[in-house]
Structures are given as structure tokens and as C-alpha cells.
Amino acid sequence: MIDLLQLQKEVYQNKIEKGFDVTDIIKNFVLHMENYRKLAKHI
């Protein structure tokens, strides 16, 4: 079984290590979802 809490921690740590902006995770998620929506329109 996948440990989702551990996976979230690893993803968050990876974002920090790669220099991604982690100050507003929810805003970041919404922006990504908007980009995916736009991309899906072209498929």
C-alpha cells in the first residue's frame, strides 16, 4: 500500500531542493490545474 503522507513529504522536499516556490502550495496547484485544462483542450 502507498503511504500518501510519506509521498507528500518526499514531493515537498523535492520541490525545496529544486528551488520551486513553496510559499503558496494551493495557488501553485490551481495554476497547474489551469495549465492542464488548457492543454487538454488541444488534445
N, CA, C, O and CB atoms as a CASP TS submission, in Angstrom:
PFRMAT TS
TARGET T0000
AUTHOR 0000-0000-0000
METHOD Language model
MODEL 1
PARENT N/A
ATOM      1  N   MET     1       0.838  -1.174   0.000  1.00  0.00           N
ATOM      2  CA  MET     1       0.000   0.000   0.000  1.00  0.00           C
ATOM      3  C   MET     1       0.890   1.249   0.000  1.00  0.00           C
ATOM      4  O   MET     1       1.945   1.268   0.636  1.00  0.00           O
ATOM      5  CB  MET     1      -0.957  -0.008   1.219  1.00  0.00           C
ATOM      6  N   ILE     2       0.459   2.277  -0.711  1.00  0.00           N
ATOM      7  CA  ILE     2       1.219   3.515  -0.819  1.00  0.00           C
ATOM      8  C   ILE     2       0.984   4.377   0.423  1.00  0.00           C
ATOM      9  O   ILE     2      -0.154   4.597   0.839  1.00  0.00           O
ATOM     10  CB  ILE     2       0.827   4.287  -2.103  1.00  0.00           C
ATOM     11  N   ASP     3       2.060   4.850   0.992  1.00  0.00           N
ATOM     12  CA  ASP     3       1.989   5.758   2.139  1.00  0.00           C
ATOM     13  C   ASP     3       1.907   7.182   1.591  1.00  0.00           C
ATOM     14  O   ASP     3       2.931   7.790   1.280  1.00  0.00           O
ATOM     15  CB  ASP     3       3.234   5.582   3.101  1.00  0.00           C
ATOM     16  N   LEU     4       0.687   7.715   1.474  1.00  0.00           N
ATOM     17  CA  LEU     4       0.485   9.024   0.860  1.00  0.00           C
ATOM     18  C   LEU     4       1.138  10.153   1.648  1.00  0.00           C
ATOM     19  O   LEU     4       1.647  11.103   1.055  1.00  0.00           O
ATOM     20  CB  LEU     4      -0.988   9.297   0.716  1.00  0.00           C
ATOM     21  N   LEU     5       1.130  10.063   2.951  1.00  0.00           N
ATOM     22  CA  LEU     5       1.766  11.099   3.766  1.00  0.00           C
ATOM     23  C   LEU     5       3.268  11.151   3.481  1.00  0.00           C
ATOM     24  O   LEU     5       3.839  12.232   3.331  1.00  0.00           O
ATOM     25  CB  LEU     5       1.513  10.840   5.269  1.00  0.00           C
ATOM     26  N   GLN     6       3.894   9.996   3.408  1.00  0.00           N
ATOM     27  CA  GLN     6       5.328   9.948   3.107  1.00  0.00           C
ATOM     28  C   GLN     6       5.594  10.460   1.693  1.00  0.00           C
ATOM     29  O   GLN     6       6.571  11.173   1.465  1.00  0.00           O
ATOM     30  CB  GLN     6       5.870   8.508   3.263  1.00  0.00           C
ATOM     31  N   LEU     7       4.734  10.103   0.752  1.00  0.00           N
ATOM     32  CA  LEU     7       4.883  10.572  -0.623  1.00  0.00           C
ATOM     33  C   LEU     7       4.775  12.094  -0.694  1.00  0.00           C
ATOM     34  O   LEU     7       5.549  12.738  -1.403  1.00  0.00           O
ATOM     35  CB  LEU     7       3.825   9.923  -1.527  1.00  0.00           C
ATOM     36  N   GLN     8       3.818  12.673   0.037  1.00  0.00           N
ATOM     37  CA  GLN     8       3.670  14.131   0.072  1.00  0.00           C
ATOM     38  C   GLN     8       4.929  14.791   0.626  1.00  0.00           C
ATOM     39  O   GLN     8       5.385  15.809   0.105  1.00  0.00           O
ATOM     40  CB  GLN     8       2.448  14.529   0.919  1.00  0.00           C
ATOM     41  N   LYS     9       5.483  14.211   1.677  1.00  0.00           N
ATOM     42  CA  LYS     9       6.702  14.759   2.272  1.00  0.00           C
ATOM     43  C   LYS     9       7.859  14.723   1.279  1.00  0.00           C
ATOM     44  O   LYS     9       8.637  15.673   1.188  1.00  0.00           O
ATOM     45  CB  LYS     9       7.073  13.982   3.543  1.00  0.00           C
ATOM     46  N   GLU    10       7.970  13.624   0.537  1.00  0.00           N
ATOM     47  CA  GLU    10       9.048  13.490  -0.441  1.00  0.00           C
ATOM     48  C   GLU    10       8.881  14.485  -1.586  1.00  0.00           C
ATOM     49  O   GLU    10       9.860  15.080  -2.037  1.00  0.00           O
ATOM     50  CB  GLU    10       9.095  12.062  -0.988  1.00  0.00           C
ATOM     51  N   VAL    11       7.662  14.667  -2.055  1.00  0.00           N
ATOM     52  CA  VAL    11       7.399  15.624  -3.131  1.00  0.00           C
ATOM     53  C   VAL    11       7.720  17.035  -2.660  1.00  0.00           C
ATOM     54  O   VAL    11       8.361  17.802  -3.378  1.00  0.00           O
ATOM     55  CB  VAL    11       5.928  15.533  -3.603  1.00  0.00           C
ATOM     56  N   TYR    12       7.278  17.377  -1.460  1.00  0.00           N
ATOM     57  CA  TYR    12       7.539  18.708  -0.897  1.00  0.00           C
ATOM     58  C   TYR    12       9.041  18.944  -0.749  1.00  0.00           C
ATOM     59  O   TYR    12       9.543  20.009  -1.109  1.00  0.00           O
ATOM     60  CB  TYR    12       6.838  18.867   0.472  1.00  0.00           C
ATOM     61  N   GLN    13       9.747  17.961  -0.225  1.00  0.00           N
ATOM     62  CA  GLN    13      11.195  18.090  -0.047  1.00  0.00           C
ATOM     63  C   GLN    13      11.885  18.248  -1.396  1.00  0.00           C
ATOM     64  O   GLN    13      12.832  19.024  -1.522  1.00  0.00           O
ATOM     65  CB  GLN    13      11.762  16.867   0.703  1.00  0.00           C
ATOM     66  N   ASN    14      11.420  17.523  -2.399  1.00  0.00           N
ATOM     67  CA  ASN    14      11.997  17.630  -3.736  1.00  0.00           C
ATOM     68  C   ASN    14      11.794  19.034  -4.304  1.00  0.00           C
ATOM     69  O   ASN    14      12.691  19.587  -4.940  1.00  0.00           O
ATOM     70  CB  ASN    14      11.375  16.583  -4.672  1.00  0.00           C
ATOM     71  N   LYS    15      10.614  19.604  -4.073  1.00  0.00           N
ATOM     72  CA  LYS    15      10.351  20.974  -4.535  1.00  0.00           C
ATOM     73  C   LYS    15      11.327  21.954  -3.882  1.00  0.00           C
ATOM     74  O   LYS    15      11.853  22.845  -4.548  1.00  0.00           O
ATOM     75  CB  LYS    15       8.889  21.384  -4.221  1.00  0.00           C
ATOM     76  N   ILE    16      11.564  21.791  -2.598  1.00  0.00           N
ATOM     77  CA  ILE    16      12.502  22.662  -1.884  1.00  0.00           C
ATOM     78  C   ILE    16      13.909  22.509  -2.462  1.00  0.00           C
ATOM     79  O   ILE    16      14.592  23.500  -2.720  1.00  0.00           O
ATOM     80  CB  ILE    16      12.503  22.339  -0.367  1.00  0.00           C
ATOM     81  N   GLU    17      14.335  21.265  -2.661  1.00  0.00           N
ATOM     82  CA  GLU    17      15.682  21.003  -3.170  1.00  0.00           C
ATOM     83  C   GLU    17      15.876  21.549  -4.583  1.00  0.00           C
ATOM     84  O   GLU    17      16.975  21.974  -4.939  1.00  0.00           O
ATOM     85  CB  GLU    17      15.964  19.509  -3.154  1.00  0.00           C
ATOM     86  N   LYS    18      14.821  21.540  -5.380  1.00  0.00           N
ATOM     87  CA  LYS    18      14.909  22.015  -6.772  1.00  0.00           C
ATOM     88  C   LYS    18      14.681  23.518  -6.886  1.00  0.00           C
ATOM     89  O   LYS    18      14.811  24.076  -7.976  1.00  0.00           O
ATOM     90  CB  LYS    18      13.895  21.282  -7.641  1.00  0.00           C
ATOM     91  N   GLY    19      14.344  24.184  -5.786  1.00  0.00           N
ATOM     92  CA  GLY    19      14.185  25.624  -5.794  1.00  0.00           C
ATOM     93  C   GLY    19      12.813  26.119  -6.208  1.00  0.00           C
ATOM     94  O   GLY    19      12.666  27.289  -6.562  1.00  0.00           O
ATOM     95  N   PHE    20      11.810  25.264  -6.174  1.00  0.00           N
ATOM     96  CA  PHE    20      10.456  25.685  -6.510  1.00  0.00           C
ATOM     97  C   PHE    20       9.876  26.551  -5.395  1.00  0.00           C
ATOM     98  O   PHE    20      10.246  26.414  -4.229  1.00  0.00           O
ATOM     99  CB  PHE    20       9.558  24.462  -6.762  1.00  0.00           C
ATOM    100  N   ASP    21       8.969  27.438  -5.770  1.00  0.00           N
ATOM    101  CA  ASP    21       8.290  28.294  -4.795  1.00  0.00           C
ATOM    102  C   ASP    21       7.288  27.445  -4.008  1.00  0.00           C
ATOM    103  O   ASP    21       6.349  26.896  -4.584  1.00  0.00           O
ATOM    104  CB  ASP    21       7.571  29.498  -5.502  1.00  0.00           C
ATOM    105  N   VAL    22       7.487  27.342  -2.715  1.00  0.00           N
ATOM    106  CA  VAL    22       6.590  26.541  -1.876  1.00  0.00           C
ATOM    107  C   VAL    22       5.852  27.410  -0.861  1.00  0.00           C
ATOM    108  O   VAL    22       5.333  26.901   0.132  1.00  0.00           O
ATOM    109  CB  VAL    22       7.378  25.445  -1.150  1.00  0.00           C
ATOM    110  N   THR    23       5.805  28.724  -1.109  1.00  0.00           N
ATOM    111  CA  THR    23       5.153  29.619  -0.162  1.00  0.00           C
ATOM    112  C   THR    23       3.636  29.530  -0.228  1.00  0.00           C
ATOM    113  O   THR    23       2.960  29.780   0.770  1.00  0.00           O
ATOM    114  CB  THR    23       5.589  31.038  -0.413  1.00  0.00           C
ATOM    115  N   ASP    24       3.084  29.174  -1.401  1.00  0.00           N
ATOM    116  CA  ASP    24       1.630  29.078  -1.546  1.00  0.00           C
ATOM    117  C   ASP    24       1.298  27.840  -2.378  1.00  0.00           C
ATOM    118  O   ASP    24       1.082  27.933  -3.586  1.00  0.00           O
ATOM    119  CB  ASP    24       1.042  30.371  -2.208  1.00  0.00           C
ATOM    120  N   ILE    25       1.262  26.694  -1.727  1.00  0.00           N
ATOM    121  CA  ILE    25       1.061  25.416  -2.402  1.00  0.00           C
ATOM    122  C   ILE    25      -0.292  25.365  -3.101  1.00  0.00           C
ATOM    123  O   ILE    25      -0.384  24.857  -4.219  1.00  0.00           O
ATOM    124  CB  ILE    25       1.179  24.267  -1.405  1.00  0.00           C
ATOM    125  N   ILE    26      -1.339  25.878  -2.470  1.00  0.00           N
ATOM    126  CA  ILE    26      -2.679  25.819  -3.069  1.00  0.00           C
ATOM    127  C   ILE    26      -2.722  26.641  -4.352  1.00  0.00           C
ATOM    128  O   ILE    26      -3.262  26.183  -5.359  1.00  0.00           O
ATOM    129  CB  ILE    26      -3.748  26.329  -2.073  1.00  0.00           C
ATOM    130  N   LYS    27      -2.166  27.835  -4.330  1.00  0.00           N
ATOM    131  CA  LYS    27      -2.127  28.666  -5.536  1.00  0.00           C
ATOM    132  C   LYS    27      -1.352  27.949  -6.632  1.00  0.00           C
ATOM    133  O   LYS    27      -1.769  27.947  -7.790  1.00  0.00           O
ATOM    134  CB  LYS    27      -1.489  30.046  -5.237  1.00  0.00           C
ATOM    135  N   ASN    28      -0.236  27.346  -6.276  1.00  0.00           N
ATOM    136  CA  ASN    28       0.583  26.612  -7.226  1.00  0.00           C
ATOM    137  C   ASN    28      -0.213  25.472  -7.850  1.00  0.00           C
ATOM    138  O   ASN    28      -0.136  25.252  -9.059  1.00  0.00           O
ATOM    139  CB  ASN    28       1.843  26.072  -6.544  1.00  0.00           C
ATOM    140  N   PHE    29      -0.972  24.753  -7.043  1.00  0.00           N
ATOM    141  CA  PHE    29      -1.797  23.642  -7.519  1.00  0.00           C
ATOM    142  C   PHE    29      -2.853  24.140  -8.503  1.00  0.00           C
ATOM    143  O   PHE    29      -3.059  23.539  -9.557  1.00  0.00           O
ATOM    144  CB  PHE    29      -2.469  22.921  -6.335  1.00  0.00           C
ATOM    145  N   VAL    30      -3.520  25.236  -8.156  1.00  0.00           N
ATOM    146  CA  VAL    30      -4.567  25.794  -9.020  1.00  0.00           C
ATOM    147  C   VAL    30      -3.977  26.228 -10.359  1.00  0.00           C
ATOM    148  O   VAL    30      -4.576  25.987 -11.407  1.00  0.00           O
ATOM    149  CB  VAL    30      -5.264  26.992  -8.329  1.00  0.00           C
ATOM    150  N   LEU    31      -2.818  26.859 -10.333  1.00  0.00           N
ATOM    151  CA  LEU    31      -2.186  27.276 -11.583  1.00  0.00           C
ATOM    152  C   LEU    31      -1.838  26.077 -12.455  1.00  0.00           C
ATOM    153  O   LEU    31      -2.009  26.124 -13.673  1.00  0.00           O
ATOM    154  CB  LEU    31      -0.930  28.093 -11.295  1.00  0.00           C
ATOM    155  N   HIS    32      -1.353  25.006 -11.840  1.00  0.00           N
ATOM    156  CA  HIS    32      -1.045  23.796 -12.605  1.00  0.00           C
ATOM    157  C   HIS    32      -2.308  23.184 -13.195  1.00  0.00           C
ATOM    158  O   HIS    32      -2.306  22.739 -14.342  1.00  0.00           O
ATOM    159  CB  HIS    32      -0.331  22.771 -11.721  1.00  0.00           C
ATOM    160  N   MET    33      -3.377  23.160 -12.425  1.00  0.00           N
ATOM    161  CA  MET    33      -4.632  22.598 -12.929  1.00  0.00           C
ATOM    162  C   MET    33      -5.151  23.414 -14.107  1.00  0.00           C
ATOM    163  O   MET    33      -5.680  22.846 -15.063  1.00  0.00           O
ATOM    164  CB  MET    33      -5.689  22.546 -11.812  1.00  0.00           C
ATOM    165  N   GLU    34      -5.011  24.717 -14.055  1.00  0.00           N
ATOM    166  CA  GLU    34      -5.423  25.579 -15.169  1.00  0.00           C
ATOM    167  C   GLU    34      -4.597  25.271 -16.417  1.00  0.00           C
ATOM    168  O   GLU    34      -5.130  25.222 -17.525  1.00  0.00           O
ATOM    169  CB  GLU    34      -5.277  27.070 -14.786  1.00  0.00           C
ATOM    170  N   ASN    35      -3.307  25.068 -16.231  1.00  0.00           N
ATOM    171  CA  ASN    35      -2.460  24.713 -17.371  1.00  0.00           C
ATOM    172  C   ASN    35      -2.854  23.362 -17.954  1.00  0.00           C
ATOM    173  O   ASN    35      -2.861  23.200 -19.174  1.00  0.00           O
ATOM    174  CB  ASN    35      -0.989  24.692 -16.955  1.00  0.00           C
ATOM    175  N   TYR    36      -3.183  22.389 -17.105  1.00  0.00           N
ATOM    176  CA  TYR    36      -3.606  21.074 -17.588  1.00  0.00           C
ATOM    177  C   TYR    36      -4.923  21.176 -18.345  1.00  0.00           C
ATOM    178  O   TYR    36      -5.127  20.489 -19.345  1.00  0.00           O
ATOM    179  CB  TYR    36      -3.744  20.088 -16.418  1.00  0.00           C
ATOM    180  N   ARG    37      -5.821  22.042 -17.859  1.00  0.00           N
ATOM    181  CA  ARG    37      -7.108  22.231 -18.531  1.00  0.00           C
ATOM    182  C   ARG    37      -6.896  22.805 -19.930  1.00  0.00           C
ATOM    183  O   ARG    37      -7.506  22.347 -20.896  1.00  0.00           O
ATOM    184  CB  ARG    37      -8.025  23.162 -17.702  1.00  0.00           C
ATOM    185  N   LYS    38      -6.033  23.801 -20.030  1.00  0.00           N
ATOM    186  CA  LYS    38      -5.737  24.396 -21.335  1.00  0.00           C
ATOM    187  C   LYS    38      -5.103  23.378 -22.268  1.00  0.00           C
ATOM    188  O   LYS    38      -5.433  23.322 -23.453  1.00  0.00           O
ATOM    189  CB  LYS    38      -4.813  25.604 -21.176  1.00  0.00           C
ATOM    190  N   LEU    39      -4.204  22.583 -21.739  1.00  0.00           N
ATOM    191  CA  LEU    39      -3.554  21.556 -22.542  1.00  0.00           C
ATOM    192  C   LEU    39      -4.562  20.529 -23.038  1.00  0.00           C
ATOM    193  O   LEU    39      -4.499  20.105 -24.192  1.00  0.00           O
ATOM    194  CB  LEU    39      -2.456  20.867 -21.737  1.00  0.00           C
ATOM    195  N   ALA    40      -5.486  20.129 -22.179  1.00  0.00           N
ATOM    196  CA  ALA    40      -6.482  19.120 -22.541  1.00  0.00           C
ATOM    197  C   ALA    40      -7.390  19.608 -23.666  1.00  0.00           C
ATOM    198  O   ALA    40      -7.889  18.795 -24.445  1.00  0.00           O
ATOM    199  CB  ALA    40      -7.322  18.744 -21.322  1.00  0.00           C
ATOM    200  N   LYS    41      -7.611  20.903 -23.765  1.00  0.00           N
ATOM    201  CA  LYS    41      -8.451  21.448 -24.835  1.00  0.00           C
ATOM    202  C   LYS    41      -7.823  21.216 -26.207  1.00  0.00           C
ATOM    203  O   LYS    41      -8.530  21.162 -27.213  1.00  0.00           O
ATOM    204  CB  LYS    41      -8.686  22.947 -24.614  1.00  0.00           C
ATOM    205  N   HIS    42      -6.504  21.080 -26.251  1.00  0.00           N
ATOM    206  CA  HIS    42      -5.792  20.944 -27.516  1.00  0.00           C
ATOM    207  C   HIS    42      -5.522  19.492 -27.893  1.00  0.00           C
ATOM    208  O   HIS    42      -4.896  19.220 -28.918  1.00  0.00           O
ATOM    209  CB  HIS    42      -4.492  21.695 -27.449  1.00  0.00           C
ATOM    210  N   ILE    43      -5.979  18.588 -27.092  1.00  0.00           N
ATOM    211  CA  ILE    43      -5.746  17.159 -27.380  1.00  0.00           C
ATOM    212  C   ILE    43      -6.921  16.603 -28.141  1.00  0.00           C
ATOM    213  O   ILE    43      -6.931  15.421 -28.483  1.00  0.00           O
ATOM    214  CB  ILE    43      -5.518  16.348 -26.079  1.00  0.00           C
TER
END
